[in-house]
């Protein structure tokens, strides 16, 4: 993504919105109002510790760290994403309040009860075992710690059998949240998510020639494959914001 001005422009115009700060760009569906709401609900203060699991290149979580002066512990499966996040934290002058490391939803590598809050943005639907992911969130959070996330709900029938996304399709995160030891405080559908997703994905597919020139064939092929499959199968049943407290 950092190598593609076309993808960055499309994502800002059609997904993030014109008011989203360029220094914290991302490839999720979070907007600046979403980001402000997420920061408020995490209830962080200077010196608090919070984790972003599946943090990618770190954009949204670094914005929250800067806004709240809390210390960020970002975790992502991709060492390339972790390296990008580290570099971004340094370029923004936030290296002293951000640590990034490789890890997964089921094994973050973080200490038990070490976090005051945890977040994830549009990634939980990819976890191969959602129950294990939520148990890991419960493990790293202190008692009464806060978990807040945006995630897509999957239509189990349409997603079944698909690679990665069809391994453990969850249509409602509230039951596994309860089972993992959380009280669900808020669970809301985000407005206009379906139109935004379809409009953005179609625009990216239409721009594939420019993407190939800017990003290369392997990265472009990966993006096009996921987006085409998502449009063809219409695999998502909703996009939710969830807020929960560890019991």
PyMOL commands that set and color helices and strands:
alter all, ss='L'
color gray80, all
select helices_A, chain A and resi 5-16+22-24+32-42+59-68+79-91+95-97+124-126+130-140+156-159+173-180+193-206+208-215+217-233
alter helices_A, ss='H'
color red, helices_A
select strands_A, chain A and resi 49-53+71-76+98-102+115-121+141-154+182-189+236-246
alter strands_A, ss='S'
color yellow, strands_A
deselect
rebuild
show_as cartoon
